[in-house]
């Protein structure tokens, strides 16, 4: 039997992962819907789906494929892979109680900002942003971290993901973005003025790890009409980030 070469194996793995992404993006889908979405052959996708179903990564409900709950377990394992993330979660919850707004802790992974914890003043509720990836050029958390990266890393991220427009407020010009990042470094906080989602404004501050690298960011978000002034939120964030950085240094 002929063996797959490395290129074929990579292509096979990539197809399976794209199917998982497609099911998530389509919020569940039939085989024909996935085929149309991915512009691929039905027979090829059916084979991949059978394998993913056998391994627990997808499940079939009627004619619709849905994400399997195994992914939930894997996601939770990833979210708690670093004990220090729990320090950030606790600080986010404390700040949520102070502001009565959602407070998120995000990290950069593969050039995007992903929300690990989205805390409210109700400990039984997770905020709606948990697990969401955001582009770094149009989220407060992303811009706060992007501003602290060196030029090579910034260019690498922007070259990979581009500057897609998601709302009319999204910055889509590289020069304009770099001017914005310079202002963020000068003032010490980043603002997302409905640049990723209509009706959502956020203020974020980057968190520095003991090694001097960017550990993540904390942001406060809510409707623009309800949030305090940016500078007031920034002062609250600075105090919490200072405490968190001290705890990280002693962890």
Secondary structure, DSSP 8 states (H G I E B T S, - for coil): -----HHHHHHHHHHHHHHHHHHHHHTSB-HHHHHHHHT--HHHHHHHHHHHHHTTSEEEETTEEEE-THHHHHHHHHHTSSTHHHHHHHHHHHHHHHHSSEEEEEEEETTEEEEEEEE-S-TT---TTTT-EE-TTSSHHHHHHHHHS-HHHHHHHHHHH-----STT----HHHHHHHHHHHHHHT-EEEESSSSTT-EEEEEEEE-TTSSEEEEEEEEE-TTTS--HHHHHHHHHHHHHHHHHHHHH-
